[in-house]
Amino acid sequence: LTDVYSSSPALGRYFRSAQVAYFSNESSTVFYQLEFSVPPSTEGFMENTMNPDFIRNVLRQNIYDEE
């Protein structure tokens, strides 16, 4: 995840770290905590760039590009 987000044109300059917050062998579930450095309030920044769907789609696009 660190490579994906740090090299992202949209999020790379804001990305700081990724850590495993929870891991379960039973259900093959992993929850990650992503840390971003957010600039001072900018119109629409949190609603658009830091939108959870947008952040997931950056990862999703990287997976598609790998295939």
C-alpha positions, 0 to 999 in steps of 0.5 A: 500500500505504501508504494501504491499511495506514495506513487499516486499522482493524486494522493502521493504528496499527501500520503504519509504511512500505512499500517495494519490495524487489524488482521484475521486469519480466519476470515482473511480480513485486513484493516489498514490505517492510512495516514495523510497530511492534509493541507489547510482547508481548501474548498472541496479538498476533503469532500473530493480528494480525501473521499473514502471512495476516491482513496479506494479507487486509487488502490482499485486502479492500481490492482487493475493496472497490475493485471 
